[in-house]
Amino acid sequence: MSPREYDESDVRVRPGRGTRPRTKTRPEHADARSAMVVSVDRGRWGCALDRDPEQVVTAMRARELGRTPIVVGDDVELVGDLTRRPDTLARIVRRGERRSVLRRTADDTDPTERVVVANADQLLIVVALADPPPRTGFVERALIAAYAGGLTPILCLTKADLAPAEPFAAQFTGLDVTVITAGRDDALDDVMPLLTGQVTVLLGHSGVGKSTLVNRLVPQAHRAIGEVSGVGKGRHTSTQSVALPLAGDGWVVDTPGIRSFGLAHIAPDDVLLAFSDLAEAITECPRGCGHMGPPADPECALDDLTGAAAGRVGAARHLLGALNDT
């Protein structure tokens, strides 16, 4: 070969594993900023830096998180572009431990649970007293999900001008559930003190006035309002869960109107553990006890309780009956 200048075309690389192993070390991201997830939309998360509603940045999930689920209410840590300028993205590099979860399944036979909202303090169950008529079964399911997920339930009754609230509310007196009315013409004096300083999830069927209530609590929200169809079911107006800041302090999370609330992921013990006196008693129950009492569970320790705890057993077993019907 005649002598000539060598260039990059003369380099030959053998196929196969390279000599330099890929490192598994990941950066620590010591400068990451804390934030709360306030919205989710097609692989992009809106995150309020330091829980400040005026500092919401758009973020993507970092590669090292893999398929870690991130939902509204999650505490996360962000790196990257936090300027909030148009067409910029931050990266979510960590998700904090969840203090509570509101979960459901698609139906009662689906074993795959879906986390609706994380780290909420309260569940505001919005039910219309008429048009559409109230459904006791839905309230029972929502209460079960709240107790099992670590949320404090509140029953909010709307359209009180169409029907009295007392007969429906009386069905849940044994569970110490706070009941409030929030009709279109009712003042919100009883509602706002319960929500201030808390993260509260609003849950309800379409058409019960949930979006109307959200617009009254957060006037700048401009949530779409639908009408009730001729078959007594509302039209879906909220399509995405979103956390909205209250004027004083706290957040309300508006969720899409639901038509089914599966509880396939919840066991009886998950419900009773929400009541401290009942939770202590069931430790004496035999293995596999369903806590329903005779004849199904003749040795259930709940039957030995007295006083106020005994009064709570009946209401709790009513919920377990609803769970067993799933």
N, C-alpha and C positions, 0 to 999 in steps of 0.2 A: 504493500500500500504506500502510496506517495504521502509524504508528510503533509499535514494540513491542520487547521485550527479545529479543536474539538468544541462542540456546543451541546446544548441540552438534548438534542436529538440522539446523541450517542449514549445517553444514559438508559440502562435497562433495569427495570424493577421486576424482581421475581414475584409472581403471584403468591398469595398466602398471608399468614399473620405477620404483621410488622414486628420489628425488633423493639419498638417502644410501646409498652403496655399502656392501655387506657386507664387513667386514674379514676378511682371511685370517690375521691375526696371531693366534697361539695363545699362551697363557700358558706361561711357562718352568717353572713348578712347582719353583722353587728349593728349596722346603721339603719335597719329596717324600721319603718314607721307603723304604728298600730292603727287599725281602722276597723270599722263595722260595715259589713256588707248590707247595702240598702236596696239593691236591685240586681236582677240577673236577666240577661238577654242574649241568647245565642252565643255562648262562650265568652261573654264579656260581663264583668261584674262592676257595678257602681259601688264605691267604697268611700265612706265618710271618714276622713282622717281624724283621729282622736275623737271620733263620734261627733264631729262638728258638721251640721248639715250644710254649712256654707263652704265646706272644703271637700266636695265629692269628686273623686278622680275615677277614671275608667281603667280597669286592670284586666289582665289575662292571667291564667294559671301558669305558674312556672313549670318548666319541664320536669324538674325533680319531684313535683307533687304527683306526677302520674295522673291517675283518674280519681284522686281524692275529691269526694263530693263537697261542694261549697254552696251554701244556700243563704238566703236572706237571714240576717241576725248573727251570722258567724263572725267571730273575732279573728281577724287576719293580720298579717304583717306584710308590708309592701316595700319594694325597692324600685328603682328605675325613675322614670320621669313622673314627678309628682306636681308638676306646674299647673295642671288642669288646662293646658292650652289645647286648642282643637287638634284632632288627629294625633294625640299622644297617648301612650299606653304605659301603665305601671305593671309590675309583676307581683302576683301573690306568691310569696315564698314559704309561708307558714300559716297553718290554721290552728287556732287555739282549741283547748278542750271545751267541749260543750257542757254548759250547766243544765240545760233542759232541751228537750226536743219535742216538737209536735209532729207525730208520724202518722201515716195511714198507708193502707194498701189499696190497690185498685178495686178489689172486692174481697169477700170473706174467704175466697179460695186461693187468692194470690199470695204466695209466701214472700214476695219481694216487697219490702217496706220502703216507703219514700218519706224522707224528711221534708216537711213543708216549711218549717221555720225553726231556727235554732236560737237558744239563749233568751227566749221570751220569758217574762215573769208571769203573765196572765193570759188567759184565753177568754175573750169576750164572745160568748155564743149569742149571735143575733137571730132572734126568732120573731116572726110576725104573728100577731094574735088572730089575724084574718087576712085573706087575699094575699098570698096563699095561706091556707089554714096551718096552724102549728103542728109539728110532728114530734111526738114524745120520743119516738125511737131515735131520731137524729140527735136530740139533746142528750139522751142517755149515752149514745156513742161518743159524742163530743166530750162529755164528762169523763168517760173512761179514758179517752186519749189524753185529756188534761192530767188526770191523776197519775196515769202511767208515765207521762212525760215530764212530770215535775212542775206543771203550771198550775196556778190558782185559777179556778173557773169562776166566771161571772155570767149570769144569765141576763141578757138584755132583751127586753120585750118592746117591739115596735108596733105601730098602728093600734095603740091603745084606745083610739077614738072609735074603732070598729068593734071591739069586744073587750070585756073586762079581763084584767090580768090575773086576778086572784085564783080562779079555778085551775088555770094551767100551772101557775107558779107553785100551788100547793102540792103538786106531785113530787117536788124535790126538796121539801122542807127538812127532811131527815138528814140531808147531806151538808147542811150549813152553807149552802150556796148563796152568795149575795145576788139578789134580784133587783134590777132597776128597770125603769121604763124610759124609753127615749123615742117617743113619737115625734112626728114632724112638728107638732105644735108645743111639745114639752120643752121646758128649759133644761139645759144640760148641767144644772147646778149639782145634781147627784152623780153625774157621770165624770166630770172633769177631775174632782179630787181623787177618784179611784185610779185615774190614768196618769196623773202627774208623777213624773220621776220613774215611770215604769215602761217596760217594753210590752205592749199589749197586742195580741193577735186578734183580729176580727174574723170570725168564721160564721158562715151562714149560707143557706140556699139562695139562689138567684131570686131577686124580686122581693126580698124581705125588708129592704130599705137599708142595707149595709152601706152601699155607696153614698146614699143620701146622708147617713150618719157620718161617714168619713169626711164628706165635704163640709159638714157643720163643724167637725172637730178641727179640720185642717182646711180652711177656706181656699188656700192656694193649690189644693190638690187637684181640683177639677176632674174628679173621677166621673166616668160616664154613668148615666142613670138609665136603666131600662124599665120596661113595663112587664106586667104579669100576663102571660099568654092565656088563651081561652081554656086551657086544660089545667090551670092552676099552678103552672111552673114558670119561674122567671127566666128571662133571657140572660145569658152570660154577658156581663158588661165589663168586669175586670178579668183580664186574661193573664196577668202576671202578678205575682206577689211583689209588693214594694213597701218599704219602710218609710213612713212620713213623719217629720218632726212636729211635735206639738208646740204651741206658741210659748209655753213656759218651759217645761222640761219633760222629756220623755218622748217615746215614739209609739205610733200605731202602725201595725202591719196589716195592710189590706190584702186579702187573699182572693183568688178567683172563686166565684160562686160554685158550690159543689152539688152534685146530685147523688153521690155515693161516698161512703166513708167506711172503708174496710178496716177490720180490726184483727186480721189473721195473725199479726205479730205479737199480740198481747195475751198474757196468761193471767189467771185469776189473782195470783200473788202480786202481780204488777199493780193491780188496782188497790188491793188492801194495804200495800206498803205505804200508800199516801196518808193513811190514818194511823197515827202513832199508837193509839190504844189497841187497834185491831192488828197492827203489824206485830206487836209484841205477843199477842195471843196466838196467832197462827203458827208461831214457832213450836207450839205444843201439838199441832195437828199431825196426824199420821201422814206418811209419804203418799203423795198423789191425791191428797184431799182437795176437793173442789170447793170447799167452804160453803156449800149450800145447805148443810144440815140434813136431818132425817127426811126421807129414807135414803137419799143418795149418799150422804156423808154422815153416818150415825155417830162417829167419834169426833166430829169437828169441835175444836176448842172454843169456837165463837159462842157455842151454846152455853158455856159456863160463865159468860160475862154478865155483869149486873150493872145497874145504874144507867148513867148516860151512855156508856159504851154499848150496853145491850140495846138501847134504842137506836143506835147507829147501825147495828148489825142488820136490821131489817132493810134499811135503805141501801146499805152496801150490797146485800144479797139481791136486791132488786136490780142493781146495776150488773151484777154477775149473771143474773138471769138473761139480761139483754146481751151480754157477751156470749153466753152459751147458745143463744139463738143464732149467732153468726154462722 
